[in-house]
Amino acid sequence: MSAVRVGVIGAGNMGADHVNTLHRHVSGAVVTMVADIDEERAAAVGALPGARATGDPYAVIADPEVDAVVVASHDTTHADLSVAAVRAAKPVLCEKPLAPTLGECVRVVREERRAGKELISLGFMRRFDPAYAELKEALAAGVCGAPLLVHCVSRGVSSAPGATDEFSITGSAIHEFDTVPWLLDSPVTEVSWHAPRATTAVTGLRDPQLMLLRTADGALTTVEVFLNAGYGYDIRCEVAGERGTLALTNPARLVTDSARARSLGYPADWRPRFADAYRLELQAWIDAVATGSPAPLATAHDGLVAGAVAEAVIASMKNGGRTVTVQVPEV
């Protein structure tokens, strides 16, 4: 069976990591093209045997030597590029979010429905993380009884340039909006948004943020997003059930600064923590593309559902933290 020829759009940290993973750690795939608005960066990231670089993302989608497309460019480009890939009848793995707004998510899902085939896979890689997969398996087995409370923490060293209150939700908390209903097998039905006093880390960004989610099974989830935590990249998840708790554990040591955090194993960004998840996700996607079978990744509709939760959280943020019902549009 010939290798799947992959074009990667976006040569920033995420795109570069995907190129490296596809080239070094995923069998049955070959990167043939890399695009970025900075063509020199695309050329540097795509400096692989037989690969070409371009500054035009749509050239990747149209190229006959590209069988499948990874979209890892800026969030605002995801909808248009995913639609273009669907119209070209090419499988696409789009990084989260599917789009920054719910209206754009609806447009993408409708386009895929018109195509009559599920071509879009969404990069909610926590579904492939061994620790989260083990947690989901334990929940399904009833190890801690019925879930009552879920606590999620997502902290980074520093926010991306131009980060906004909304980006903290659509670009970071969006992971939890997919992970929580996936873990509990129950959709998020209502949300509220909260923040402590303003910090001085980044002007114009309320950080950290705290969100409260209620799922249809009656469980409550707290989601903390702290883009400028400073000390390291820190992901936590704990489920308290009727008969015990399940948790992704961290070292039980006092963390005071970045040097201390590094000594305890907290990385500077997401790449070491989720390297296995991205590798397993990409391998599963390539295997599905190669065999023409449905990909076991999150779908465009899953991205739409997470987008509906994000829209409700943003509505709560803009209305004093009041509770907002999640409404998933019919498409």
C-alpha positions as CSV (number, residue, x, y, z in Angstrom):
1,M,0.0,0.0,0.0
2,S,1.4,3.4,-1.0
3,A,2.0,6.0,1.7
4,V,-0.6,8.7,2.3
5,R,0.8,12.0,0.9
6,V,0.1,14.7,3.5
7,G,0.1,18.5,3.1
8,V,0.4,20.5,6.3
9,I,-1.0,24.0,6.5
10,G,0.6,26.2,9.2
11,A,4.3,26.0,10.1
12,G,4.1,27.5,13.6
13,N,4.7,25.4,16.7
14,M,1.6,23.2,16.1
15,G,2.2,22.7,12.4
16,A,5.9,22.1,12.9
17,D,5.2,19.5,15.5
18,H,2.8,17.7,13.2
19,V,5.3,17.7,10.4
20,N,8.0,16.2,12.7
21,T,5.6,13.6,14.1
22,L,4.3,12.6,10.7
23,H,7.8,12.3,9.3
24,R,9.5,10.5,12.3
25,H,6.8,8.6,14.2
26,V,3.8,7.8,11.9
27,S,4.0,4.9,9.6
28,G,2.3,5.0,6.2
29,A,2.6,8.8,5.8
30,V,4.9,11.1,3.9
31,V,4.8,14.9,4.1
32,T,4.8,16.3,0.5
33,M,3.9,19.9,1.1
34,V,4.0,22.6,3.8
35,A,2.3,26.0,3.6
36,D,2.6,29.1,5.8
37,I,2.1,32.8,5.3
38,D,5.8,33.0,6.0
39,E,7.1,31.0,3.1
40,E,10.6,30.9,4.6
41,R,9.3,29.3,7.7
42,A,7.3,26.8,5.6
43,A,10.5,25.9,3.8
44,A,12.4,25.4,7.0
45,V,9.8,23.2,8.6
46,G,9.2,21.3,5.4
47,A,12.9,20.7,4.6
48,L,12.2,17.0,4.1
49,P,13.0,14.7,1.1
50,G,10.5,15.4,-1.7
51,A,8.6,18.0,0.2
52,R,7.8,21.4,-1.2
53,A,6.9,24.7,0.5
54,T,4.4,27.4,-0.4
55,G,2.9,30.6,1.0
56,D,-0.6,29.6,-0.4
57,P,-2.6,27.2,1.8
58,Y,-5.1,26.6,-1.0
59,A,-2.3,25.4,-3.2
60,V,-1.8,22.5,-0.8
61,I,-5.5,21.5,-0.9
62,A,-5.5,21.7,-4.7
63,D,-2.2,19.9,-5.3
64,P,-2.6,16.4,-6.9
65,E,0.3,15.1,-5.0
66,V,-1.5,15.8,-1.7
67,D,-3.9,13.0,-0.6
68,A,-4.9,14.5,2.8
69,V,-4.5,17.8,4.6
70,V,-3.6,18.8,8.2
71,V,-4.9,22.3,9.1
72,A,-2.7,23.8,11.8
73,S,-2.9,27.4,10.9
74,H,-4.5,30.3,12.8
75,D,-7.9,29.5,14.3
76,T,-9.6,32.1,12.1
77,T,-8.6,30.1,9.0
78,H,-9.9,26.7,10.1
79,A,-13.4,27.1,8.7
80,D,-12.5,28.3,5.2
81,L,-9.7,25.7,4.8
82,S,-11.8,22.9,6.0
83,V,-14.6,23.8,3.6
84,A,-12.0,24.0,0.7
85,A,-10.7,20.5,1.6
86,V,-14.2,19.1,1.7
87,R,-15.0,20.6,-1.7
88,A,-11.8,19.0,-3.0
89,A,-12.9,15.7,-1.6
90,K,-9.8,15.4,0.5
91,P,-9.7,14.1,4.1
92,V,-8.7,16.9,6.5
93,L,-7.5,16.8,10.1
94,C,-8.3,20.2,11.5
95,E,-6.8,21.4,14.7
96,K,-9.2,22.6,17.3
97,P,-11.3,24.6,17.3
98,L,-13.3,23.8,14.2
99,A,-13.9,27.5,14.1
100,P,-13.8,30.4,16.6
101,T,-17.6,31.1,16.2
102,L,-20.6,28.8,16.3
103,G,-21.9,30.2,13.0
104,E,-18.7,29.2,11.2
105,C,-18.9,25.7,12.8
106,V,-22.4,25.4,11.4
107,R,-21.2,26.4,8.0
108,V,-18.4,23.8,8.0
109,V,-20.7,20.9,9.2
110,R,-23.3,21.8,6.6
111,E,-20.7,21.7,3.8
112,E,-19.6,18.3,5.0
113,R,-23.2,17.1,5.1
114,R,-23.7,18.3,1.5
115,A,-20.6,16.3,0.4
116,G,-22.3,13.2,1.7
117,K,-19.1,11.9,3.4
118,E,-17.3,12.5,6.7
119,L,-14.1,14.0,5.6
120,I,-13.2,16.2,8.6
121,S,-11.5,14.9,11.7
122,L,-10.9,17.3,14.6
123,G,-7.8,17.5,16.7
124,F,-9.1,16.9,20.1
125,M,-6.1,14.9,20.9
126,R,-6.9,14.2,24.6
127,R,-9.1,11.4,23.4
128,F,-5.9,9.6,22.4
129,D,-3.8,10.5,25.5
130,P,-3.1,7.3,27.4
131,A,-3.9,8.9,30.7
132,Y,-7.3,10.3,29.6
133,A,-8.1,7.0,27.8
134,E,-7.4,5.1,31.1
135,L,-9.6,7.6,33.0
136,K,-12.4,7.1,30.5
137,E,-12.1,3.3,30.7
138,A,-12.2,3.4,34.5
139,L,-15.3,5.6,34.5
140,A,-17.1,3.3,32.0
141,A,-16.2,0.4,34.3
142,G,-17.8,2.2,37.3
143,V,-14.6,2.1,39.3
144,C,-15.6,5.3,41.3
145,G,-19.4,4.9,40.9
146,A,-21.5,7.6,39.3
147,P,-19.5,10.8,38.7
148,L,-20.5,13.8,40.8
149,L,-17.8,16.3,40.3
150,V,-15.1,16.8,37.7
151,H,-12.2,19.3,38.2
152,C,-10.2,20.3,35.2
153,V,-7.1,22.6,35.2
154,S,-5.3,23.9,32.2
155,R,-2.3,26.2,32.8
156,G,0.4,27.5,30.5
157,V,3.5,29.6,30.9
158,S,2.4,32.6,28.9
159,S,-0.4,33.5,26.5
160,A,0.0,33.9,22.8
161,P,0.4,37.4,21.5
162,G,-2.9,39.2,21.2
163,A,-4.8,36.7,23.4
164,T,-8.2,37.8,24.4
165,D,-10.9,36.7,27.0
166,E,-12.7,34.9,24.2
167,F,-9.5,33.2,23.0
168,S,-9.0,31.7,26.4
169,I,-12.4,30.0,25.9
170,T,-12.3,29.0,22.2
171,G,-8.5,28.3,22.0
172,S,-7.9,26.6,25.4
173,A,-11.0,25.7,27.4
174,I,-12.5,24.2,24.2
175,H,-10.5,21.1,25.0
176,E,-12.5,20.6,28.2
177,F,-15.7,21.3,26.3
178,D,-15.0,18.1,24.3
179,T,-13.2,16.1,27.0
180,V,-15.8,16.3,29.7
181,P,-18.8,15.0,27.7
182,W,-16.6,12.4,26.1
183,L,-15.4,11.2,29.6
184,L,-18.9,11.2,31.1
185,D,-20.8,10.2,28.0
186,S,-23.2,13.0,28.8
187,P,-23.6,16.4,27.0
188,V,-23.0,19.8,28.6
189,T,-26.4,21.4,29.2
190,E,-25.6,24.7,31.0
191,V,-22.6,26.8,31.9
192,S,-21.5,29.9,33.7
193,W,-18.2,31.9,33.6
194,H,-16.3,33.6,36.4
195,A,-13.0,35.3,37.0
196,P,-11.1,36.5,40.1
197,R,-9.8,40.1,40.5
198,A,-7.9,41.4,37.5
199,T,-4.2,40.5,37.2
200,T,-1.5,42.5,35.5
201,A,0.1,39.7,33.5
202,V,-1.5,40.7,30.2
203,T,-3.4,43.9,29.6
204,G,-6.9,43.3,28.5
205,L,-7.0,39.6,29.3
206,R,-8.9,38.3,32.3
207,D,-6.7,35.4,33.4
208,P,-7.3,33.0,35.0
209,Q,-10.8,32.2,34.2
210,L,-13.2,29.7,35.9
211,M,-16.1,28.0,34.2
212,L,-18.8,25.8,35.7
213,L,-20.4,23.2,33.5
214,R,-23.4,21.0,34.2
215,T,-23.9,17.8,32.1
216,A,-27.1,16.0,31.5
217,D,-26.2,13.3,34.0
218,G,-26.3,16.0,36.8
219,A,-22.6,16.1,37.4
220,L,-20.8,19.4,37.8
221,T,-17.5,20.3,36.3
222,T,-15.1,23.2,37.2
223,V,-12.8,24.3,34.4
224,E,-9.8,26.5,35.3
225,V,-7.9,28.1,32.4
226,F,-4.8,30.0,33.3
227,L,-2.8,31.1,30.3
228,N,-0.1,33.0,32.2
229,A,0.5,30.7,35.1
230,G,4.2,31.3,34.6
231,Y,5.7,28.2,36.2
232,G,5.0,25.6,33.5
233,Y,2.5,23.6,31.5
234,D,0.1,21.9,33.9
235,I,-2.9,19.7,33.0
236,R,-5.0,18.1,35.6
237,C,-8.3,16.2,35.7
238,E,-10.0,14.6,38.7
239,V,-13.4,12.9,38.9
240,A,-15.1,12.5,42.3
241,G,-17.7,9.8,42.2
242,E,-20.2,8.2,44.6
243,R,-17.6,5.6,45.7
244,G,-14.2,7.3,45.2
245,T,-12.1,9.5,43.0
246,L,-10.1,9.1,39.9
247,A,-7.3,11.6,39.1
248,L,-4.5,12.3,36.7
249,T,-1.8,12.9,39.3
250,N,1.1,15.3,39.5
251,P,4.1,15.4,41.9
252,A,2.9,16.2,45.4
253,R,5.5,18.9,45.9
254,L,5.3,22.7,46.3
255,V,5.7,24.5,43.0
256,T,7.0,28.1,43.5
257,D,8.6,29.1,40.2
258,S,9.6,27.9,36.8
259,A,12.9,26.4,37.9
260,R,11.2,24.4,40.6
261,A,8.5,23.3,38.1
262,R,11.1,22.1,35.6
263,S,12.9,20.1,38.3
264,L,9.6,18.4,39.1
265,G,8.9,17.6,35.5
266,Y,6.5,20.4,34.4
267,P,7.3,21.2,30.8
268,A,7.5,24.6,29.2
269,D,4.6,23.9,26.8
270,W,2.2,21.2,25.6
271,R,4.5,19.2,23.4
272,P,6.2,16.8,25.9
273,R,2.9,16.3,27.8
274,F,0.8,15.3,24.8
275,A,3.5,13.9,22.4
276,D,2.0,10.4,22.7
277,A,-1.5,11.7,22.2
278,Y,-0.6,13.5,19.0
279,R,1.3,10.6,17.7
280,L,-1.5,8.1,18.3
281,E,-4.1,10.5,16.9
282,L,-2.1,11.1,13.7
283,Q,-1.5,7.4,13.3
284,A,-5.1,6.6,13.7
285,W,-6.0,9.2,11.1
286,I,-3.5,8.1,8.6
287,D,-4.6,4.5,9.0
288,A,-8.2,5.5,8.3
289,V,-7.3,7.6,5.3
290,A,-5.2,4.7,3.9
291,T,-8.0,2.2,4.2
292,G,-10.8,4.5,3.4
293,S,-12.5,3.7,6.7
294,P,-14.1,6.2,9.1
295,A,-11.5,8.0,11.3
296,P,-11.8,7.3,15.0
297,L,-11.1,10.9,15.9
298,A,-13.5,13.6,17.0
299,T,-15.8,14.7,14.1
300,A,-16.9,18.0,12.7
301,H,-20.1,17.6,14.6
302,D,-18.2,17.1,17.8
303,G,-16.5,20.4,17.0
304,L,-19.9,22.0,16.5
305,V,-21.1,20.8,19.9
306,A,-17.9,22.1,21.6
307,G,-18.4,25.4,19.8
308,A,-22.0,25.6,21.2
309,V,-20.6,25.2,24.7
310,A,-18.0,27.9,24.0
311,E,-20.7,30.3,22.7
312,A,-22.7,29.8,25.9
313,V,-19.7,30.4,28.1
314,I,-18.9,33.6,26.2
315,A,-22.5,34.7,26.6
316,S,-22.2,34.1,30.3
317,M,-18.9,36.1,30.4
318,K,-20.7,39.1,28.7
319,N,-23.7,38.9,31.0
320,G,-22.1,39.0,34.5
321,G,-21.6,35.2,34.9
322,R,-25.2,34.2,34.7
323,T,-26.1,30.6,33.9
324,V,-26.6,30.0,30.2
325,T,-28.3,27.0,28.6
326,V,-26.2,25.3,25.8
327,Q,-28.1,25.2,22.5
328,V,-26.6,23.0,19.8
329,P,-28.0,24.1,16.4
330,E,-29.6,21.5,14.1
331,V,-27.8,21.2,10.8
